[in-house]
Amino acid sequence: MTYLETAAQFYSEVAQTPQIGLCCVQSSPLQLPGLKIPQPMQEMNYGCGSTVHPAELANQPTVLYVGVGGGLEALQFAYFSRCPGAVIAVEPVEAMREAAARNLEIAAQENPWFDPSFVEIRAGDAFNLPVADASVDVVAQNCLFNIFEPEDLTRALQEAYRVLKPGGRLQMSDPIATRPIPPHLQQDERLRAMCLSGALTYEEYIQRIINVGFGQIEIRARRPYRLLDYQTYHLQEHLLLESLDSVSFKVPIPVDGACVFTGKTAIYTGLEELFDDHAGHILQKGVPAAVCDKTAAKLATLIPDKLIITNSTWHYTGGGCC
């Protein structure tokens, strides 16, 4: 079998016999007024973070969710877009499609506002999304793209870019590795399917997103995910995997490079009340201003003795310098 066939077989198994806590990090589920998550959905929460960011979901966006899982995040997206077909869930594994459909029927019984027609489950995969070019506002995936080998990851990102409207958003949560994963683990197809051996480093992951054309990337969260201990995984030392939640915008890449926001701020400490770099950035004395990493580096070179750049918080919720 190819590694993708191994992954499909694995998720067919866990669709029929849920493995509680298989992938998810230790974090509280998103709480929304009037939303009740059915127990079977919670048991099938095969994600490493969250792609549902309420601030991104105004005006009932059309959402394409890649890899439906147990239907949990499809239901959460439907909370913000309450109309037939507002959420399109694409899933290649038949057993998972069937499990998600059952769970959504339970959700309709437990949530008076929800109708199963709000979520349309379609057969398909990340490399051939069954929707037209520039037709959806949001593409989301949770703990799926990390399974792909690097060139397949690029194919999946290109497909997401294709189907997004201009200005649309790719909302992802994936494991990343704090250093490159050794080949003997990358080649273990079962571990790859379990989201334990396919993760790229942060730098490689972000660059793949930029390479397909996304001009702005915002990091919503970064936290520990799993530890690959050196005894079990035959490593020289322990290897930490982290969970990264990001939102990437389908906007043109600026001439000087993509804007990546990781929670940095710039604070002007000079004598004047304002500093203007004549490149679109005006800093008020003593007031932290959100800046992308690119702008932070430029300002630090321009006025190093009159500027404080704070460290990345890895938690950024919008706005900023670009």
N, C-alpha and C positions, 0 to 999 in steps of 0.2 A: 504494500500500500504506500501511497505518497503520504507525506506528513499531513496534508489537508484531509485525506481519507481517514487517517488515524484520529484527527481531531473530530471529524464528523461522527465516527464510531463512538468516541469517548462521550460526546455530548448527547448522542442518542441514548447511551447508557444512563447518564445522570438526569436526562429528561424523564425516564421511566422510573428510576430509583434515585430521588434527590439526595445529594450529599450536602448537608447543611454546612455552611461556612467554607465551601470548597475554595472560593476565590476571594471573598469579600474581606475588607479590612475591618478592624474593630472601630466602627464609627456608628453613631446613631442615624437611623434612617430619616430622610427628609420628612418633617412633620408639616402637613398642610391642613387647614381647617376643613372639616367635612370629608376628608379622605381617609378611608380605611383600607389598609393593605391586607388582602386575604392571607391566611397562614401559609398555604401552598406556595404563593408567590415569594414570601419571605424565605421559605426553605430553599427556593431555587434562585436566590439572589447571587448569581454567578458574575459579579462585577467587583472591580477593585476600588471603586470610588463612586462618584456621581457625575452624570452628565446633565442633570436637570437643575438649571440655574434660573430661578424665577425671574430675575431681572432681565434675562434674555428672551422672555416668552410673552411679551405684551402683544396685543392685537391678534391673538389667535393664529400663530404661525402654522404653516404646514410643515410637519416633521417627518423625516425619513429616518427610521431607527434600524440600524444594521445589526442583525443578530438578536432576535426578540427575547431569548432566554425564557424565563417564566412569565414575562409580561409586566414585571414590576415597573420599569421605567417607561414603558409604553403607556401604562395606566397613569403614571405621574404626568407625562406630557399631555395626555388627553384631558387632564384636570384644567389645563390652560387653553385647550382648543376643543371646545365641546360641540363638535359638529361631525357628521358622517365623513369618514375618510381623512380626517385631519391628521391622523398619525398613520403612516404606512410602515409596517414592520416587515423587514425582509429577512428571511431565515432559510438556510439551505437544508436543515435537518428536519425531516418530516415529524419525528417523535417530539421535537421541541415545538414545532408549530402546533401540534395537537395539544400538548400540555399547556401552552400559552393560551390557546383558545378556551380550554376548560377553565383556566384560572380567571380569564376575563369574564366568563359567564358568572363565576362566583363573585367577582368584583361588582358585577351589575346588581346582584342580589343584596350586597352589603353596602352599596353606595347609590342612593336614589338618583343622583345627578348623572350617573354614568350609563351609557348605552354601548354595548359591544360594537355597534356600527362605527363608533368613534375611532376604532383601531382596525385597520385592514391588514391582515396578515397575508403576505405574498411569498411564494417560493422564489428563491433567487439567492445570489451571493454578492459579496462586496466588490467583485471584479466586473459584474454585469448587472448593475442596479436597474430594476424594471420600471424606470420612470424617464421622462423626457429631459433633455438638456434644460438647465436653468429653470427648474419647475418647483423647487422646494425652498423654504426659508431656512430650515435647520436640517443638518445631517448629524446624527449622534451614534456613537458606538461606545460600549463599555467592556473593556478587557477582552476585546476580540482582535484588534489589529496587531497587538503584540505577539500573537501566535504566528503571524505571517513572517516568512523569510524576507530580508530587506527589499528585494526587487518586487516581491508580491505586495509588500506594504506600500511601495510607491504606486503600484497599479491601483490599490484600493483608495489611496489618497487622490489619485487622478480622477477616479470615478466620482468620489465625493465632490470634488471641485467641479466636475462636469454638470452635476445635477443641481448644484446650488444656484440660486439667483444671485446677481451682482449684489454685493453687500451681505450675502448670506453667511451663516455661521456653521462651522464644523465643531461640534462639542464632543470631546473625547475624554475617556479615562483609561489609562493604560499603565501597566508596570514599566518602570525604567530601571536600569542597572547602574549602580554607583561605580562600576568599572566593567570593561568588556567581559562578557560571559565566555568561558573557555569553549573551544570547539566540541569537546566530548559531551558537554551538556546541550549545546545548540543542536547536536545531531540526535539527541534522544527525543523521538517523536512524541512519546507519551508525556514527558515533562513539558514539552512545548505546548501540547494541547491543554495542560494544566496551568498554563501561564507562568511557568517557572524557569524557562530556559530560552525564550525567544526575545527577551527585552533588550532594547538598545540603550546606550547611554543617553543622558539628557541631551547632550550636544548633537548626537547623531539623529535622535528622534526629531528634534526641532528643525534641523537642517532638511530632513526629508519633507517636512510640511512646507517649508519655504520653497524648496526646489520645484514643487508642483504649482506654485504661483500664489500662495496665501501671503498677503502683504502685512498682516498684523496678527500677532499671537498674544494671548493673555493667559497667564497661569493662574488658575483659580485655587489650586491646592497642591501641596506636595508633602507626602507623609510616608513613614515606613510601611512596607507591605509584607514582605517575607524575608527571612534570613536563610540563605543556603549555607549550612554549616560545613566546615571543611571535612569532617569525618564522613558524613553521609554522602556528600557530593564529590568527594575526592578532589579537594581544592587545597591550595597552599595556605589559604586563610579564609575566614568567613567572608561571604559576599552578600551585601545587603541589597535587596530590591526595594524600590520605592513606588508609590502610586502617584501618578501625575494627572491632575484634571486640567484641561486646557480648552480654550475657545479660540478658534482660528477664523479670521474674517476673509471672505472673498473680495478683497480690495486690491488695487494695483500695488505692486512692490515699489516703494520710492526709489529714486535713482541711487540714493546712498545706502540702500538695503532695507530689509524688512524691519518692522518695529516689533520687538518682543518685550512685553511688560512682565516683570517678575516681582513687582512691589517696591522698586527703588524710588527714592525721592531725592530731589536736589534742593539744597537750602543755601540761599545767597547770604553771605556774611560781610559783604563790603559796606562802604560808607553811604552809598546812594540808596534811596528808597526802593528803586527798581533796577534790575539788570536786564537788558535786551540783547540777545545774541544775534539779532537781525536774521534769524533763521526760523522765526515763528515761536520762539520760547522767551517769555517774559517772567522773570522771577522777582517776587516781592521779598524784600529783606526780612529774614527770619522766619519766613513761612514755607514749610515743606511743599514742594510741587511734585506731583507724580510724573515720572519720566520713564521712557523706555530705556533699555540697556544701552542702545546705540547713542541716544541723546546724553545719557549719563556719562558715557566715555568721552564724548566730544566736549561737554561742558567742563569735565575734569581737566582736560588738556588746555582749554581756553583760559580759564581763570582758576588754576589750582589753589592759589592762596586765598581765594575769596569764596570758596564753595565747600560744602559738606555733601557727600553722596552717601546716603544710608544703604545698608546692605539689602539684598533681596529678601523679602518676607515670604515669597512663594505663595502669596495670597493677594490677588489683585481683582478689583471688581468694576473696573471701567473708568472712563475719563482719560486724563493724562495729556501728554504733550503733543500727540500726533492727530 
